[in-house]
Amino acid sequence: MNYTYIVKCKDNTLYTGWTNDLEKRMQVHNQGKGAKYTKSRRPVSLVYYEEFKTKEEAMSREYHIKRMTRAQKEDLILSADRQLFCKE
C-alpha cells in the first residue's frame, strides 16, 4: 500500500508527503532524518492520510494537496475527522 499524508509540525505548520510505510515514515520524521522541512520542526504528528495501490497515485495526490491553501488542507483534515466520527 502507498500513502499520501499530512503531518502537523511543532510550529503548527503542515507538511505533505507520500510513503509506502506510514509508521516507519513517521518515526523517520521524528528522528530528524525525514524531510529537510520537518527536521527542525519536530515533533510531527500525523493528522491525515489516504491509501493508494500505486506509488504514482500517491505521488499525484501529494502534488495536488501541496497546491492547496492551508484552509483547504484544514478542511480536508476536518472532513476526514468527521467521516471517522460518523462511522463510530
PyMOL Python script that loads the backbone (N, CA, C, O; Angstrom):
from pymol import cmd

cmd.read_pdbstr("""\
ATOM      1  N   MET A   1       0.843  -1.181   0.000  1.00  0.00           N
ATOM      2  CA  MET A   1       0.000   0.000   0.000  1.00  0.00           C
ATOM      3  C   MET A   1       0.891   1.247   0.000  1.00  0.00           C
ATOM      4  O   MET A   1       1.994   1.236   0.545  1.00  0.00           O
ATOM      5  N   ASN A   2       0.404   2.293  -0.605  1.00  0.00           N
ATOM      6  CA  ASN A   2       1.102   3.583  -0.649  1.00  0.00           C
ATOM      7  C   ASN A   2       0.192   4.635  -0.028  1.00  0.00           C
ATOM      8  O   ASN A   2      -1.033   4.541  -0.107  1.00  0.00           O
ATOM      9  N   TYR A   3       0.801   5.622   0.581  1.00  0.00           N
ATOM     10  CA  TYR A   3       0.049   6.613   1.340  1.00  0.00           C
ATOM     11  C   TYR A   3       0.478   8.028   0.980  1.00  0.00           C
ATOM     12  O   TYR A   3       1.657   8.302   0.756  1.00  0.00           O
ATOM     13  N   THR A   4      -0.500   8.914   0.931  1.00  0.00           N
ATOM     14  CA  THR A   4      -0.255  10.355   0.921  1.00  0.00           C
ATOM     15  C   THR A   4      -0.677  10.823   2.309  1.00  0.00           C
ATOM     16  O   THR A   4      -1.734  10.431   2.804  1.00  0.00           O
ATOM     17  N   TYR A   5       0.143  11.657   2.935  1.00  0.00           N
ATOM     18  CA  TYR A   5      -0.137  12.017   4.323  1.00  0.00           C
ATOM     19  C   TYR A   5       0.136  13.496   4.570  1.00  0.00           C
ATOM     20  O   TYR A   5       0.859  14.160   3.827  1.00  0.00           O
ATOM     21  N   ILE A   6      -0.472  13.977   5.643  1.00  0.00           N
ATOM     22  CA  ILE A   6      -0.210  15.332   6.139  1.00  0.00           C
ATOM     23  C   ILE A   6       0.163  15.204   7.604  1.00  0.00           C
ATOM     24  O   ILE A   6      -0.514  14.520   8.371  1.00  0.00           O
ATOM     25  N   VAL A   7       1.243  15.868   7.986  1.00  0.00           N
ATOM     26  CA  VAL A   7       1.622  15.936   9.397  1.00  0.00           C
ATOM     27  C   VAL A   7       1.563  17.386   9.857  1.00  0.00           C
ATOM     28  O   VAL A   7       1.770  18.317   9.079  1.00  0.00           O
ATOM     29  N   LYS A   8       1.274  17.547  11.137  1.00  0.00           N
ATOM     30  CA  LYS A   8       1.325  18.874  11.750  1.00  0.00           C
ATOM     31  C   LYS A   8       2.635  18.951  12.498  1.00  0.00           C
ATOM     32  O   LYS A   8       2.952  18.076  13.304  1.00  0.00           O
ATOM     33  N   CYS A   9       3.397  19.995  12.234  1.00  0.00           N
ATOM     34  CA  CYS A   9       4.704  20.184  12.863  1.00  0.00           C
ATOM     35  C   CYS A   9       4.559  20.946  14.179  1.00  0.00           C
ATOM     36  O   CYS A   9       3.510  21.516  14.480  1.00  0.00           O
ATOM     37  N   LYS A  10       5.643  20.937  14.948  1.00  0.00           N
ATOM     38  CA  LYS A  10       5.669  21.611  16.248  1.00  0.00           C
ATOM     39  C   LYS A  10       5.289  23.088  16.125  1.00  0.00           C
ATOM     40  O   LYS A  10       4.651  23.642  17.020  1.00  0.00           O
ATOM     41  N   ASP A  11       5.679  23.722  15.025  1.00  0.00           N
ATOM     42  CA  ASP A  11       5.377  25.148  14.843  1.00  0.00           C
ATOM     43  C   ASP A  11       4.003  25.377  14.210  1.00  0.00           C
ATOM     44  O   ASP A  11       3.700  26.481  13.756  1.00  0.00           O
ATOM     45  N   ASN A  12       3.172  24.324  14.181  1.00  0.00           N
ATOM     46  CA  ASN A  12       1.797  24.375  13.696  1.00  0.00           C
ATOM     47  C   ASN A  12       1.687  24.466  12.169  1.00  0.00           C
ATOM     48  O   ASN A  12       0.603  24.720  11.644  1.00  0.00           O
ATOM     49  N   THR A  13       2.788  24.263  11.462  1.00  0.00           N
ATOM     50  CA  THR A  13       2.713  24.219  10.005  1.00  0.00           C
ATOM     51  C   THR A  13       2.341  22.799   9.578  1.00  0.00           C
ATOM     52  O   THR A  13       2.428  21.856  10.364  1.00  0.00           O
ATOM     53  N   LEU A  14       1.927  22.670   8.322  1.00  0.00           N
ATOM     54  CA  LEU A  14       1.547  21.373   7.776  1.00  0.00           C
ATOM     55  C   LEU A  14       2.547  20.956   6.708  1.00  0.00           C
ATOM     56  O   LEU A  14       3.011  21.776   5.915  1.00  0.00           O
ATOM     57  N   TYR A  15       2.870  19.670   6.701  1.00  0.00           N
ATOM     58  CA  TYR A  15       3.775  19.112   5.696  1.00  0.00           C
ATOM     59  C   TYR A  15       3.070  17.928   5.039  1.00  0.00           C
ATOM     60  O   TYR A  15       2.475  17.096   5.724  1.00  0.00           O
ATOM     61  N   THR A  16       3.138  17.857   3.711  1.00  0.00           N
ATOM     62  CA  THR A  16       2.517  16.776   2.956  1.00  0.00           C
ATOM     63  C   THR A  16       3.594  15.943   2.283  1.00  0.00           C
ATOM     64  O   THR A  16       4.552  16.481   1.728  1.00  0.00           O
ATOM     65  N   GLY A  17       3.431  14.626   2.335  1.00  0.00           N
ATOM     66  CA  GLY A  17       4.377  13.730   1.695  1.00  0.00           C
ATOM     67  C   GLY A  17       3.692  12.447   1.264  1.00  0.00           C
ATOM     68  O   GLY A  17       2.474  12.310   1.374  1.00  0.00           O
ATOM     69  N   TRP A  18       4.488  11.507   0.772  1.00  0.00           N
ATOM     70  CA  TRP A  18       3.971  10.183   0.423  1.00  0.00           C
ATOM     71  C   TRP A  18       4.985   9.142   0.868  1.00  0.00           C
ATOM     72  O   TRP A  18       6.172   9.437   1.008  1.00  0.00           O
ATOM     73  N   THR A  19       4.512   7.926   1.089  1.00  0.00           N
ATOM     74  CA  THR A  19       5.365   6.834   1.540  1.00  0.00           C
ATOM     75  C   THR A  19       4.685   5.501   1.255  1.00  0.00           C
ATOM     76  O   THR A  19       3.494   5.453   0.949  1.00  0.00           O
ATOM     77  N   ASN A  20       5.450   4.427   1.359  1.00  0.00           N
ATOM     78  CA  ASN A  20       4.842   3.098   1.279  1.00  0.00           C
ATOM     79  C   ASN A  20       4.847   2.413   2.649  1.00  0.00           C
ATOM     80  O   ASN A  20       4.422   1.264   2.772  1.00  0.00           O
ATOM     81  N   ASP A  21       5.330   3.124   3.681  1.00  0.00           N
ATOM     82  CA  ASP A  21       5.323   2.604   5.048  1.00  0.00           C
ATOM     83  C   ASP A  21       5.083   3.778   5.995  1.00  0.00           C
ATOM     84  O   ASP A  21       6.018   4.454   6.424  1.00  0.00           O
ATOM     85  N   LEU A  22       3.829   4.000   6.303  1.00  0.00           N
ATOM     86  CA  LEU A  22       3.433   5.184   7.064  1.00  0.00           C
ATOM     87  C   LEU A  22       4.035   5.223   8.465  1.00  0.00           C
ATOM     88  O   LEU A  22       4.532   6.262   8.897  1.00  0.00           O
ATOM     89  N   GLU A  23       3.993   4.107   9.172  1.00  0.00           N
ATOM     90  CA  GLU A  23       4.526   4.074  10.538  1.00  0.00           C
ATOM     91  C   GLU A  23       6.033   4.379  10.546  1.00  0.00           C
ATOM     92  O   GLU A  23       6.515   5.175  11.352  1.00  0.00           O
ATOM     93  N   LYS A  24       6.745   3.741   9.651  1.00  0.00           N
ATOM     94  CA  LYS A  24       8.195   3.965   9.576  1.00  0.00           C
ATOM     95  C   LYS A  24       8.500   5.419   9.194  1.00  0.00           C
ATOM     96  O   LYS A  24       9.432   6.022   9.725  1.00  0.00           O
ATOM     97  N   ARG A  25       7.714   5.969   8.279  1.00  0.00           N
ATOM     98  CA  ARG A  25       7.954   7.346   7.839  1.00  0.00           C
ATOM     99  C   ARG A  25       7.757   8.337   8.982  1.00  0.00           C
ATOM    100  O   ARG A  25       8.504   9.311   9.086  1.00  0.00           O
ATOM    101  N   MET A  26       6.766   8.105   9.838  1.00  0.00           N
ATOM    102  CA  MET A  26       6.541   8.994  10.974  1.00  0.00           C
ATOM    103  C   MET A  26       7.735   8.921  11.931  1.00  0.00           C
ATOM    104  O   MET A  26       8.175   9.941  12.460  1.00  0.00           O
ATOM    105  N   GLN A  27       8.252   7.717  12.146  1.00  0.00           N
ATOM    106  CA  GLN A  27       9.426   7.557  13.006  1.00  0.00           C
ATOM    107  C   GLN A  27      10.619   8.310  12.426  1.00  0.00           C
ATOM    108  O   GLN A  27      11.346   8.993  13.147  1.00  0.00           O
ATOM    109  N   VAL A  28      10.809   8.177  11.119  1.00  0.00           N
ATOM    110  CA  VAL A  28      11.936   8.839  10.452  1.00  0.00           C
ATOM    111  C   VAL A  28      11.808  10.358  10.574  1.00  0.00           C
ATOM    112  O   VAL A  28      12.787  11.043  10.868  1.00  0.00           O
ATOM    113  N   HIS A  29      10.602  10.883  10.349  1.00  0.00           N
ATOM    114  CA  HIS A  29      10.391  12.331  10.509  1.00  0.00           C
ATOM    115  C   HIS A  29      10.760  12.763  11.924  1.00  0.00           C
ATOM    116  O   HIS A  29      11.454  13.762  12.110  1.00  0.00           O
ATOM    117  N   ASN A  30      10.301  12.020  12.908  1.00  0.00           N
ATOM    118  CA  ASN A  30      10.523  12.421  14.295  1.00  0.00           C
ATOM    119  C   ASN A  30      11.929  12.147  14.801  1.00  0.00           C
ATOM    120  O   ASN A  30      12.299  12.618  15.877  1.00  0.00           O
ATOM    121  N   GLN A  31      12.712  11.400  14.051  1.00  0.00           N
ATOM    122  CA  GLN A  31      14.124  11.210  14.372  1.00  0.00           C
ATOM    123  C   GLN A  31      14.990  12.282  13.706  1.00  0.00           C
ATOM    124  O   GLN A  31      16.204  12.318  13.911  1.00  0.00           O
ATOM    125  N   GLY A  32      14.370  13.146  12.917  1.00  0.00           N
ATOM    126  CA  GLY A  32      15.107  14.199  12.236  1.00  0.00           C
ATOM    127  C   GLY A  32      15.808  13.727  10.979  1.00  0.00           C
ATOM    128  O   GLY A  32      16.678  14.418  10.451  1.00  0.00           O
ATOM    129  N   LYS A  33      15.432  12.547  10.496  1.00  0.00           N
ATOM    130  CA  LYS A  33      16.064  12.000   9.304  1.00  0.00           C
ATOM    131  C   LYS A  33      15.134  12.064   8.094  1.00  0.00           C
ATOM    132  O   LYS A  33      15.493  11.604   7.010  1.00  0.00           O
ATOM    133  N   GLY A  34      13.955  12.625   8.272  1.00  0.00           N
ATOM    134  CA  GLY A  34      12.981  12.704   7.188  1.00  0.00           C
ATOM    135  C   GLY A  34      13.265  13.890   6.299  1.00  0.00           C
ATOM    136  O   GLY A  34      14.420  14.195   6.002  1.00  0.00           O
ATOM    137  N   ALA A  35      12.239  14.539   5.888  1.00  0.00           N
ATOM    138  CA  ALA A  35      12.358  15.698   5.005  1.00  0.00           C
ATOM    139  C   ALA A  35      13.094  16.845   5.694  1.00  0.00           C
ATOM    140  O   ALA A  35      13.006  17.021   6.909  1.00  0.00           O
ATOM    141  N   LYS A  36      13.809  17.606   4.903  1.00  0.00           N
ATOM    142  CA  LYS A  36      14.539  18.768   5.425  1.00  0.00           C
ATOM    143  C   LYS A  36      13.580  19.722   6.147  1.00  0.00           C
ATOM    144  O   LYS A  36      13.927  20.297   7.179  1.00  0.00           O
ATOM    145  N   TYR A  37      12.369  19.883   5.595  1.00  0.00           N
ATOM    146  CA  TYR A  37      11.393  20.799   6.173  1.00  0.00           C
ATOM    147  C   TYR A  37      11.023  20.411   7.601  1.00  0.00           C
ATOM    148  O   TYR A  37      10.930  21.277   8.471  1.00  0.00           O
ATOM    149  N   THR A  38      10.813  19.130   7.851  1.00  0.00           N
ATOM    150  CA  THR A  38      10.353  18.704   9.176  1.00  0.00           C
ATOM    151  C   THR A  38      11.479  18.534  10.182  1.00  0.00           C
ATOM    152  O   THR A  38      11.234  18.461  11.386  1.00  0.00           O
ATOM    153  N   LYS A  39      12.696  18.473   9.701  1.00  0.00           N
ATOM    154  CA  LYS A  39      13.846  18.210  10.571  1.00  0.00           C
ATOM    155  C   LYS A  39      13.927  19.175  11.754  1.00  0.00           C
ATOM    156  O   LYS A  39      14.184  18.756  12.883  1.00  0.00           O
ATOM    157  N   SER A  40      13.709  20.459  11.496  1.00  0.00           N
ATOM    158  CA  SER A  40      13.803  21.462  12.556  1.00  0.00           C
ATOM    159  C   SER A  40      12.443  21.783  13.184  1.00  0.00           C
ATOM    160  O   SER A  40      12.340  22.689  14.011  1.00  0.00           O
ATOM    161  N   ARG A  41      11.412  21.048  12.796  1.00  0.00           N
ATOM    162  CA  ARG A  41      10.057  21.331  13.278  1.00  0.00           C
ATOM    163  C   ARG A  41       9.455  20.138  14.031  1.00  0.00           C
ATOM    164  O   ARG A  41       8.237  19.963  14.071  1.00  0.00           O
ATOM    165  N   ARG A  42      10.323  19.335  14.617  1.00  0.00           N
ATOM    166  CA  ARG A  42       9.874  18.153  15.351  1.00  0.00           C
ATOM    167  C   ARG A  42       9.392  18.524  16.740  1.00  0.00           C
ATOM    168  O   ARG A  42       9.816  19.533  17.302  1.00  0.00           O
ATOM    169  N   PRO A  43       8.502  17.707  17.296  1.00  0.00           N
ATOM    170  CA  PRO A  43       7.925  16.502  16.730  1.00  0.00           C
ATOM    171  C   PRO A  43       6.805  16.826  15.757  1.00  0.00           C
ATOM    172  O   PRO A  43       6.210  17.903  15.796  1.00  0.00           O
ATOM    173  N   VAL A  44       6.537  15.873  14.893  1.00  0.00           N
ATOM    174  CA  VAL A  44       5.410  15.985  13.975  1.00  0.00           C
ATOM    175  C   VAL A  44       4.371  14.957  14.365  1.00  0.00           C
ATOM    176  O   VAL A  44       4.697  13.915  14.934  1.00  0.00           O
ATOM    177  N   SER A  45       3.118  15.252  14.057  1.00  0.00           N
ATOM    178  CA  SER A  45       2.057  14.280  14.341  1.00  0.00           C
ATOM    179  C   SER A  45       1.203  14.105  13.090  1.00  0.00           C
ATOM    180  O   SER A  45       0.886  15.066  12.390  1.00  0.00           O
ATOM    181  N   LEU A  46       0.844  12.869  12.833  1.00  0.00           N
ATOM    182  CA  LEU A  46       0.040  12.534  11.666  1.00  0.00           C
ATOM    183  C   LEU A  46      -1.379  13.038  11.877  1.00  0.00           C
ATOM    184  O   LEU A  46      -2.021  12.709  12.875  1.00  0.00           O
ATOM    185  N   VAL A  47      -1.872  13.848  10.924  1.00  0.00           N
ATOM    186  CA  VAL A  47      -3.236  14.376  11.046  1.00  0.00           C
ATOM    187  C   VAL A  47      -4.147  13.914   9.917  1.00  0.00           C
ATOM    188  O   VAL A  47      -5.365  14.079   9.995  1.00  0.00           O
ATOM    189  N   TYR A  48      -3.560  13.333   8.862  1.00  0.00           N
ATOM    190  CA  TYR A  48      -4.380  12.917   7.723  1.00  0.00           C
ATOM    191  C   TYR A  48      -3.590  11.960   6.847  1.00  0.00           C
ATOM    192  O   TYR A  48      -2.377  12.106   6.689  1.00  0.00           O
ATOM    193  N   TYR A  49      -4.284  10.976   6.276  1.00  0.00           N
ATOM    194  CA  TYR A  49      -3.655  10.139   5.258  1.00  0.00           C
ATOM    195  C   TYR A  49      -4.701   9.495   4.359  1.00  0.00           C
ATOM    196  O   TYR A  49      -5.856   9.319   4.746  1.00  0.00           O
ATOM    197  N   GLU A  50      -4.272   9.150   3.156  1.00  0.00           N
ATOM    198  CA  GLU A  50      -5.083   8.423   2.188  1.00  0.00           C
ATOM    199  C   GLU A  50      -4.264   7.239   1.695  1.00  0.00           C
ATOM    200  O   GLU A  50      -3.037   7.317   1.627  1.00  0.00           O
ATOM    201  N   GLU A  51      -4.932   6.145   1.353  1.00  0.00           N
ATOM    202  CA  GLU A  51      -4.264   4.947   0.853  1.00  0.00           C
ATOM    203  C   GLU A  51      -4.433   4.825  -0.661  1.00  0.00           C
ATOM    204  O   GLU A  51      -5.481   5.163  -1.210  1.00  0.00           O
ATOM    205  N   PHE A  52      -3.386   4.339  -1.324  1.00  0.00           N
ATOM    206  CA  PHE A  52      -3.408   4.118  -2.769  1.00  0.00           C
ATOM    207  C   PHE A  52      -2.710   2.820  -3.104  1.00  0.00           C
ATOM    208  O   PHE A  52      -1.812   2.384  -2.383  1.00  0.00           O
ATOM    209  N   LYS A  53      -3.120   2.201  -4.199  1.00  0.00           N
ATOM    210  CA  LYS A  53      -2.494   0.949  -4.626  1.00  0.00           C
ATOM    211  C   LYS A  53      -1.124   1.181  -5.236  1.00  0.00           C
ATOM    212  O   LYS A  53      -0.232   0.346  -5.091  1.00  0.00           O
ATOM    213  N   THR A  54      -0.945   2.311  -5.920  1.00  0.00           N
ATOM    214  CA  THR A  54       0.331   2.541  -6.598  1.00  0.00           C
ATOM    215  C   THR A  54       1.035   3.781  -6.081  1.00  0.00           C
ATOM    216  O   THR A  54       0.417   4.712  -5.564  1.00  0.00           O
ATOM    217  N   LYS A  55       2.333   3.759  -6.238  1.00  0.00           N
ATOM    218  CA  LYS A  55       3.184   4.885  -5.878  1.00  0.00           C
ATOM    219  C   LYS A  55       2.797   6.122  -6.692  1.00  0.00           C
ATOM    220  O   LYS A  55       2.777   7.237  -6.172  1.00  0.00           O
ATOM    221  N   GLU A  56       2.492   5.912  -7.964  1.00  0.00           N
ATOM    222  CA  GLU A  56       2.144   7.032  -8.845  1.00  0.00           C
ATOM    223  C   GLU A  56       0.874   7.742  -8.382  1.00  0.00           C
ATOM    224  O   GLU A  56       0.792   8.969  -8.440  1.00  0.00           O
ATOM    225  N   GLU A  57      -0.111   6.976  -7.926  1.00  0.00           N
ATOM    226  CA  GLU A  57      -1.348   7.585  -7.413  1.00  0.00           C
ATOM    227  C   GLU A  57      -1.061   8.411  -6.161  1.00  0.00           C
ATOM    228  O   GLU A  57      -1.571   9.522  -6.015  1.00  0.00           O
ATOM    229  N   ALA A  58      -0.256   7.873  -5.271  1.00  0.00           N
ATOM    230  CA  ALA A  58       0.080   8.580  -4.032  1.00  0.00           C
ATOM    231  C   ALA A  58       0.865   9.857  -4.334  1.00  0.00           C
ATOM    232  O   ALA A  58       0.622  10.901  -3.729  1.00  0.00           O
ATOM    233  N   MET A  59       1.795   9.767  -5.265  1.00  0.00           N
ATOM    234  CA  MET A  59       2.599  10.941  -5.630  1.00  0.00           C
ATOM    235  C   MET A  59       1.737  12.006  -6.306  1.00  0.00           C
ATOM    236  O   MET A  59       1.934  13.200  -6.082  1.00  0.00           O
ATOM    237  N   SER A  60       0.801  11.583  -7.117  1.00  0.00           N
ATOM    238  CA  SER A  60      -0.099  12.524  -7.782  1.00  0.00           C
ATOM    239  C   SER A  60      -0.968  13.251  -6.755  1.00  0.00           C
ATOM    240  O   SER A  60      -1.160  14.464  -6.843  1.00  0.00           O
ATOM    241  N   ARG A  61      -1.490  12.506  -5.784  1.00  0.00           N
ATOM    242  CA  ARG A  61      -2.316  13.125  -4.744  1.00  0.00           C
ATOM    243  C   ARG A  61      -1.485  14.082  -3.895  1.00  0.00           C
ATOM    244  O   ARG A  61      -1.963  15.152  -3.519  1.00  0.00           O
ATOM    245  N   GLU A  62      -0.253  13.706  -3.593  1.00  0.00           N
ATOM    246  CA  GLU A  62       0.644  14.597  -2.855  1.00  0.00           C
ATOM    247  C   GLU A  62       0.801  15.917  -3.612  1.00  0.00           C
ATOM    248  O   GLU A  62       0.712  16.994  -3.022  1.00  0.00           O
ATOM    249  N   TYR A  63       1.031  15.825  -4.905  1.00  0.00           N
ATOM    250  CA  TYR A  63       1.196  17.006  -5.749  1.00  0.00           C
ATOM    251  C   TYR A  63      -0.031  17.920  -5.635  1.00  0.00           C
ATOM    252  O   TYR A  63       0.104  19.135  -5.488  1.00  0.00           O
ATOM    253  N   HIS A  64      -1.221  17.328  -5.706  1.00  0.00           N
ATOM    254  CA  HIS A  64      -2.446  18.135  -5.650  1.00  0.00           C
ATOM    255  C   HIS A  64      -2.676  18.742  -4.269  1.00  0.00           C
ATOM    256  O   HIS A  64      -3.105  19.891  -4.163  1.00  0.00           O
ATOM    257  N   ILE A  65      -2.400  17.995  -3.228  1.00  0.00           N
ATOM    258  CA  ILE A  65      -2.576  18.536  -1.870  1.00  0.00           C
ATOM    259  C   ILE A  65      -1.584  19.667  -1.609  1.00  0.00           C
ATOM    260  O   ILE A  65      -1.937  20.664  -0.979  1.00  0.00           O
ATOM    261  N   LYS A  66      -0.357  19.522  -2.083  1.00  0.00           N
ATOM    262  CA  LYS A  66       0.644  20.569  -1.863  1.00  0.00           C
ATOM    263  C   LYS A  66       0.258  21.889  -2.518  1.00  0.00           C
ATOM    264  O   LYS A  66       0.747  22.944  -2.114  1.00  0.00           O
ATOM    265  N   ARG A  67      -0.602  21.847  -3.510  1.00  0.00           N
ATOM    266  CA  ARG A  67      -1.048  23.068  -4.178  1.00  0.00           C
ATOM    267  C   ARG A  67      -2.294  23.680  -3.538  1.00  0.00           C
ATOM    268  O   ARG A  67      -2.757  24.738  -3.962  1.00  0.00           O
ATOM    269  N   MET A  68      -2.827  23.020  -2.529  1.00  0.00           N
ATOM    270  CA  MET A  68      -3.977  23.557  -1.804  1.00  0.00           C
ATOM    271  C   MET A  68      -3.533  24.665  -0.852  1.00  0.00           C
ATOM    272  O   MET A  68      -2.378  24.722  -0.430  1.00  0.00           O
ATOM    273  N   THR A  69      -4.464  25.526  -0.533  1.00  0.00           N
ATOM    274  CA  THR A  69      -4.199  26.529   0.506  1.00  0.00           C
ATOM    275  C   THR A  69      -4.244  25.840   1.866  1.00  0.00           C
ATOM    276  O   THR A  69      -4.725  24.713   1.988  1.00  0.00           O
ATOM    277  N   ARG A  70      -3.751  26.515   2.860  1.00  0.00           N
ATOM    278  CA  ARG A  70      -3.813  25.955   4.221  1.00  0.00           C
ATOM    279  C   ARG A  70      -5.260  25.702   4.624  1.00  0.00           C
ATOM    280  O   ARG A  70      -5.571  24.672   5.220  1.00  0.00           O
ATOM    281  N   ALA A  71      -6.140  26.637   4.300  1.00  0.00           N
ATOM    282  CA  ALA A  71      -7.558  26.468   4.653  1.00  0.00           C
ATOM    283  C   ALA A  71      -8.149  25.229   3.976  1.00  0.00           C
ATOM    284  O   ALA A  71      -8.930  24.505   4.593  1.00  0.00           O
ATOM    285  N   GLN A  72      -7.793  24.984   2.740  1.00  0.00           N
ATOM    286  CA  GLN A  72      -8.288  23.800   2.044  1.00  0.00           C
ATOM    287  C   GLN A  72      -7.749  22.522   2.685  1.00  0.00           C
ATOM    288  O   GLN A  72      -8.475  21.536   2.814  1.00  0.00           O
ATOM    289  N   LYS A  73      -6.484  22.538   3.083  1.00  0.00           N
ATOM    290  CA  LYS A  73      -5.903  21.374   3.756  1.00  0.00           C
ATOM    291  C   LYS A  73      -6.597  21.136   5.093  1.00  0.00           C
ATOM    292  O   LYS A  73      -6.882  19.991   5.445  1.00  0.00           O
ATOM    293  N   GLU A  74      -6.869  22.197   5.836  1.00  0.00           N
ATOM    294  CA  GLU A  74      -7.555  22.055   7.122  1.00  0.00           C
ATOM    295  C   GLU A  74      -8.959  21.498   6.927  1.00  0.00           C
ATOM    296  O   GLU A  74      -9.417  20.681   7.726  1.00  0.00           O
ATOM    297  N   ASP A  75      -9.652  21.936   5.865  1.00  0.00           N
ATOM    298  CA  ASP A  75     -10.978  21.388   5.553  1.00  0.00           C
ATOM    299  C   ASP A  75     -10.892  19.902   5.234  1.00  0.00           C
ATOM    300  O   ASP A  75     -11.746  19.122   5.657  1.00  0.00           O
ATOM    301  N   LEU A  76      -9.863  19.509   4.488  1.00  0.00           N
ATOM    302  CA  LEU A  76      -9.654  18.108   4.148  1.00  0.00           C
ATOM    303  C   LEU A  76      -9.452  17.273   5.424  1.00  0.00           C
ATOM    304  O   LEU A  76     -10.032  16.197   5.570  1.00  0.00           O
ATOM    305  N   ILE A  77      -8.635  17.779   6.325  1.00  0.00           N
ATOM    306  CA  ILE A  77      -8.371  17.096   7.597  1.00  0.00           C
ATOM    307  C   ILE A  77      -9.652  16.993   8.423  1.00  0.00           C
ATOM    308  O   ILE A  77      -9.955  15.933   8.972  1.00  0.00           O
ATOM    309  N   LEU A  78     -10.400  18.089   8.510  1.00  0.00           N
ATOM    310  CA  LEU A  78     -11.642  18.097   9.292  1.00  0.00           C
ATOM    311  C   LEU A  78     -12.691  17.173   8.697  1.00  0.00           C
ATOM    312  O   LEU A  78     -13.410  16.503   9.438  1.00  0.00           O
ATOM    313  N   SER A  79     -12.793  17.123   7.372  1.00  0.00           N
ATOM    314  CA  SER A  79     -13.791  16.256   6.739  1.00  0.00           C
ATOM    315  C   SER A  79     -13.460  14.790   7.010  1.00  0.00           C
ATOM    316  O   SER A  79     -14.366  13.978   7.195  1.00  0.00           O
ATOM    317  N   ALA A  80     -12.185  14.447   7.035  1.00  0.00           N
ATOM    318  CA  ALA A  80     -11.778  13.075   7.346  1.00  0.00           C
ATOM    319  C   ALA A  80     -12.110  12.756   8.799  1.00  0.00           C
ATOM    320  O   ALA A  80     -12.555  11.650   9.105  1.00  0.00           O
ATOM    321  N   ASP A  81     -11.896  13.716   9.694  1.00  0.00           N
ATOM    322  CA  ASP A  81     -12.230  13.517  11.111  1.00  0.00           C
ATOM    323  C   ASP A  81     -13.725  13.299  11.275  1.00  0.00           C
ATOM    324  O   ASP A  81     -14.146  12.441  12.051  1.00  0.00           O
ATOM    325  N   ARG A  82     -14.531  14.070  10.549  1.00  0.00           N
ATOM    326  CA  ARG A  82     -15.985  13.938  10.632  1.00  0.00           C
ATOM    327  C   ARG A  82     -16.439  12.576  10.129  1.00  0.00           C
ATOM    328  O   ARG A  82     -17.319  11.956  10.727  1.00  0.00           O
ATOM    329  N   GLN A  83     -15.850  12.109   9.039  1.00  0.00           N
ATOM    330  CA  GLN A  83     -16.210  10.797   8.494  1.00  0.00           C
ATOM    331  C   GLN A  83     -15.883   9.698   9.484  1.00  0.00           C
ATOM    332  O   GLN A  83     -16.671   8.772   9.674  1.00  0.00           O
ATOM    333  N   LEU A  84     -14.733   9.797  10.111  1.00  0.00           N
ATOM    334  CA  LEU A  84     -14.333   8.800  11.102  1.00  0.00           C
ATOM    335  C   LEU A  84     -15.292   8.816  12.287  1.00  0.00           C
ATOM    336  O   LEU A  84     -15.702   7.767  12.784  1.00  0.00           O
ATOM    337  N   PHE A  85     -15.640  10.015  12.729  1.00  0.00           N
ATOM    338  CA  PHE A  85     -16.546  10.159  13.866  1.00  0.00           C
ATOM    339  C   PHE A  85     -17.930   9.579  13.547  1.00  0.00           C
ATOM    340  O   PHE A  85     -18.547   8.937  14.397  1.00  0.00           O
ATOM    341  N   CYS A  86     -18.408   9.805  12.335  1.00  0.00           N
ATOM    342  CA  CYS A  86     -19.735   9.320  11.935  1.00  0.00           C
ATOM    343  C   CYS A  86     -19.774   7.802  11.802  1.00  0.00           C
ATOM    344  O   CYS A  86     -20.834   7.200  11.974  1.00  0.00           O
ATOM    345  N   LYS A  87     -18.646   7.175  11.500  1.00  0.00           N
ATOM    346  CA  LYS A  87     -18.604   5.721  11.349  1.00  0.00           C
ATOM    347  C   LYS A  87     -18.638   5.007  12.691  1.00  0.00           C
ATOM    348  O   LYS A  87     -19.049   3.849  12.769  1.00  0.00           O
ATOM    349  N   GLU A  88     -18.216   5.676  13.730  1.00  0.00           N
ATOM    350  CA  GLU A  88     -18.135   5.028  15.058  1.00  0.00           C
ATOM    351  C   GLU A  88     -19.478   5.004  15.753  1.00  0.00           C
ATOM    352  O   GLU A  88     -19.586   4.499  16.870  1.00  0.00           O
TER     353      GLU A  88
END
""", "prot")
cmd.dss("prot")
cmd.show_as("cartoon", "prot")
cmd.util.cbc("prot")
cmd.orient("prot")
